[in-house]
């Protein structure tokens, strides 16, 4: 998926999982129904993924309002926003062991350092895992295995 320029003013590719692509295809089919309904008045020239039924751009404040309403219905903490979803995405990837440079690139940060500073909370606590992996590396081929415990 190609994302429009942000702070860096450069477009970039972002990989999306197959489940997201399937959802986008289903969404496109619904848009095709609107295209037929609106006929030549549909703004296909804008080629928007998320649009009003007539193909025109959504207003940012209306998107924020709908997202806020959804978050309230889901009982998410007050102040949760679309940006919170981005932050959660980065935090979960790092906590799940995705390498820092990969997450940094995915989020479009200009520097891995930015990602490390913003998401330090998701990286902390991985020292036990690092110690276990180092132990496994050291014992490979020796047949000597530790029971996954730290000393």
C-alpha positions in Angstrom: 0.0 0.0 0.0 1.4 3.4 -0.9 1.0 6.0 1.8 0.9 9.7 1.0 3.7 11.9 2.1 3.8 13.0 5.7 6.6 14.8 7.6 9.3 13.4 5.3 7.3 14.5 2.2 8.2 11.1 0.6 5.7 8.4 -0.3 6.5 5.0 1.1 5.4 1.4 0.8 3.8 -0.2 3.8 3.0 -4.0 3.7 -0.4 -4.9 4.8 -1.5 -8.4 5.9 -3.8 -10.6 3.7 -6.7 -10.0 6.1 -6.5 -6.2 5.5 -6.3 -6.7 1.7 -9.4 -8.9 1.9 -11.2 -6.2 3.9 -10.1 -3.5 1.4 -11.4 -5.6 -1.5 -14.8 -6.0 0.2 -14.8 -2.3 0.8 -14.0 -1.6 -2.9 -17.0 -3.8 -3.9 -19.3 -1.6 -1.7 -17.8 1.5 -3.3 -18.5 0.0 -6.8 -22.2 -0.1 -5.8 -22.1 3.6 -5.0 -20.3 4.2 -8.3 -23.2 2.6 -10.1 -25.8 4.4 -8.0 -24.2 7.9 -8.5 -23.2 7.3 -12.1 -21.2 10.1 -13.7 -21.6 12.2 -10.6 -19.4 9.8 -8.7 -15.9 11.3 -8.1 -13.9 8.3 -9.4 -11.2 10.8 -10.5 -10.2 11.2 -6.8 -9.6 7.5 -6.5 -10.0 7.5 -2.7 -10.0 4.4 -0.6 -12.2 6.0 2.1 -14.8 8.4 0.7 -18.3 9.7 1.0 -20.9 7.7 -0.9 -20.5 10.1 -3.9 -16.7 9.5 -4.0 -15.7 12.9 -2.4 -13.2 13.2 0.3 -14.3 12.6 3.9 -13.8 15.6 6.2 -11.1 15.0 8.8 -13.4 16.2 11.7 -16.2 13.8 10.6 -13.7 10.9 10.6 -12.5 11.9 14.0 -16.0 12.1 15.3 -16.9 8.7 14.1 -13.7 7.2 15.5 -14.4 8.9 18.9 -17.9 7.4 18.9 -16.6 4.0 18.1 -14.0 4.2 20.8 -16.6 5.2 23.4 -18.8 2.3 22.4 -15.8 0.0 22.8 -15.1 1.5 26.3 -11.6 2.6 25.3 -9.9 5.1 27.5 -10.9 8.7 27.1 -8.6 10.5 24.7 -8.0 7.4 22.5 -7.6 8.5 18.9 -6.5 7.3 15.5 -3.0 8.1 16.5 -3.4 5.8 19.5 -4.0 3.0 17.1 -0.8 3.8 15.3 1.0 3.9 18.7 -0.6 0.6 19.7 0.5 -1.0 16.4 4.2 0.0 17.0 4.1 -1.0 20.6 2.6 -4.5 19.9 5.1 -5.2 17.1 8.1 -4.3 19.3 6.7 -6.3 22.3 6.3 -9.3 20.0 9.9 -9.1 18.9 9.8 -7.4 15.6 13.2 -5.8 15.1 13.4 -2.1 15.9 14.6 -1.0 12.4 11.6 -2.8 10.8 9.1 -1.1 13.1 10.8 2.2 12.6 10.6 1.9 8.8 7.0 0.7 9.0 6.0 3.8 11.1 7.9 6.1 8.8 10.2 7.4 11.4 13.3 9.2 10.0 15.5 7.6 12.6 15.5 4.3 14.5 16.5 6.5 17.5 13.1 8.2 17.3 11.3 4.8 17.5 13.5 3.7 20.4 12.8 6.8 22.4 9.0 6.8 21.7 8.5 3.1 22.2 11.1 2.3 24.9 8.3 0.9 27.1 7.7 -1.8 24.6 11.4 -2.8 24.4 12.1 -3.0 28.1 12.0 -6.3 29.8 13.4 -8.2 26.8 16.7 -8.8 28.5 15.6 -12.2 29.9 14.7 -13.4 26.4 18.1 -12.1 25.1 19.9 -14.0 27.8 18.0 -17.2 27.0 18.7 -16.8 23.3 22.4 -16.2 24.0 22.5 -19.3 26.1 20.9 -21.3 23.3 23.4 -19.9 20.8 26.4 -20.8 23.1 25.1 -24.4 23.6 24.2 -25.2 20.0 25.9 -28.3 18.9 27.1 -29.3 22.3 23.9 -31.2 23.2 23.9 -29.3 26.4 20.5 -27.6 26.9 19.3 -25.5 29.7 15.7 -25.8 30.8 14.8 -22.3 29.7 15.7 -20.8 33.1 17.9 -17.9 34.0 20.5 -18.0 36.6 
